[in-house]
Amino acid sequence: MRCMVVSRAGQVLARGSLVIHKSDSGELRLDLQTDGGRLIPGGIIDDDGDMTSASRELFNQFFAVWGMSNLTLTVNIK
């Protein structure tokens, strides 16, 4: 899925893709792979497929990367 991360002021901070990676232990992780080549790790997807906690962890990583909160992740599915 193509997406972009936008600040509350409307500035596009990153464009990229939401991806799911499988760890060596078999857990699935929700990550953001930016067009600039940066991989921002999210959280582990629950066994039932719920991505709530995984996406919360991804947004925590956005804060660590950009130092701001209230970011918007816009997803474009075609």
N, C-alpha and C positions, 0 to 999 in steps of 0.2 A: 504494500500500500504506500503510495506516495503521500508525503506529508510535509508540513512546514511548522516551525516553532516561531510564534509571534509574540513580541513583548506587549505589555498593556498600552504602550504608546504607538503600536502598529508597526514597529520595526521587525522585519523578518530576520531572525537570528540564525536560522538554519533551514535548509531544505534537505530532504532525504527520504528514507524508507523505513517503515516499521518492519522489523524482521523478528523471527522466532529462531533462536539458536538452541540446540540440544547440548547439554553439558555431558561430560564424561560419565556422570552418574545417571544420565537419562532424564534429568529434569529439563523442562522447557522454560526458556527465559525470553521475555519481551525486551527488545533492544531497539535503539534508533541508530541507523547507519546513515551518516550525513553524506551529502554529495562531496564534501571536502575530505572525506576519508576517515572521519572520526567515528568511533563506535562508542555510543553512550549506553551503558548497561542498565537495564531495568531490573525488575524483580522476577521471581519464579512464578510461573503460571500454575494455579491450583490444579490438582488432579482432575477436578470436574470441568476444567476449561475456563473457570472464572478468572478474568484478568484484572480484577479490581485492585488487589494488592500489588500485582506486577506493575500496573500503570502508576500507582501511587509512588512506588519506588523509582520508576522512571522520572516522574516529576521531581522527586527529591534530588535525583542526579542532575536534572536541568538546573536546579538552584545551585548545586555545587559547581556546575560548569559556568553558568552565566551570572551567578550571584544576585538573581532577582526572582521574585515570586510573581504570581498572577500571570503566568505565561499561558498562551493558548496553543494547543496542538490541533492543527487543522489537517484532516485526512481527506484525500481525494481518491475515491475508488472508481475505476473505469472498467 
